[in-house]
Amino acid sequence: MMWTITLKIARYKPGEPARTDTFQVSIDPERTVLDSIEKIWAEQDRSLVFRHACHHASCGSCAMVVNGVEILPCIKLIKDVTKPGGTLIIEPLHNFPVISDLVVDMGPFFERMQIVKMPIVGPADPLPNQEPNEYNRFDDCIECGMCLSACPVVATDSKYLGPAALAAAYQILSSGDGNLSAQAWEAVDGEHGLWRCHVAFECSAVCPSNVDPAGKIMALRRRMTVERIRHLLGLGSSKKKREK
Amino acid sequence: MPPVDSTSESKAYPGQSGRLPRRQVWRWFAFAKRSLGTWGFVLNRVAGLGLVVYLMLHLVVLSLLTRGPDGYNAFVALAHNPIFLLLDVVLIAGIIGHGLNGLRVALIGSGILVRWQHQMLIVLGVLGVVLLAIAAFLVFRI
């Protein structure tokens, strides 16, 4: 059984006006949204630019917005997002600079992760003589950027540290003797840090790896609130630990 | 096969510039197909902005007092109009919605009952509707 569906895809090439192209494809509804995009690229428009690699929700590179919601098109089946004769409106992730068509510059995501010293490089397990957390991968995060795209706060505050980096900060603090650098503390506890979150929980809703960034931000807030109350009551301060 | 129609919708989407996206205030209100948490976020934004507008109007109305009893009494007589009473109910809806949801946000934002944030929104929503129904009854009865 094949369905004929319409894909309206946001197009952008540097120096050219933005536009939306409409394509029709005939495809098995058991196939994925990424399959339909690849079919368009193979059969209709070789200039369509999109990013993908693993095809099984491991790399996070294909993340995009389909019908207004961030998804990984490599694992989202056609039958789960539309119906026979239906339409898919496909856009690149929000809150990122667009490079071309559906490909965004992920720099803002990794810059945020770098602030809390959670670079996503190297192996998951620390190598001998490695600084703690230097090469650790943050939890199950696949660095897809969907949390940053879905966050309504990032939409109006591009300096907001954002869900993934704040959740990574909590992860670092919660891991044994883990601690944040002074620069990281300044960002986490600053004007554009964890207090900026307005509890929409959309980051957790769209996260394909169940990292639950919003839950971790709230846990971090609780920790900070308790620390401040203890400091006010003269029961000890977080400052000593921060300066360690 | 070329695109079916590559020019009929030539509007740019936000951020489609190759540069950092501009502020997108409209996304505060984009709740369609989003999670329940975003619905709560949008409710607080809309109610909050509505209450700010109401406070402005309230100050304007109070300024009628500077015109003496006649000016203010004329407005009070107008305020008994059913349309104004309906606006009172809308105002109360905003206060109840913003207040109860604000309580939920304050709890969750302090790391309390985080896992129950969806359930809290539903329970407080039901409580809000009950309170609003009582308030509406009292407004129109008086």
Interface residues (C-beta under 8 A of the other chain):
Chain A: T6 K8 A10 R11 Y12 P14 P17 A18 R19 T20 D21 T22 F23 Q24 E43 Q44 D45 N67 G68 V69 E91 P92 H94 N95 F96 P97 V98 I99 P108 A150 P152 A155 T156 S158 C197 H198 V199 A200 F201 E202 S204 A205 A214 G215 M218 A219 R221 R222 R223 T225
Chain B: M1 P2 P3 V4 D5 S6 T7 S8 E9 S10 K11 A12 Y13 P14 G15 Q16 S17 G18 R19 L20 P21 R23 Q24 V25 R27 W28 A30 A32 K33 R34 S35 G37 T38 G40 F41 N44 V105 I108 G109 S110 G111 I112 V114 R115 Q117
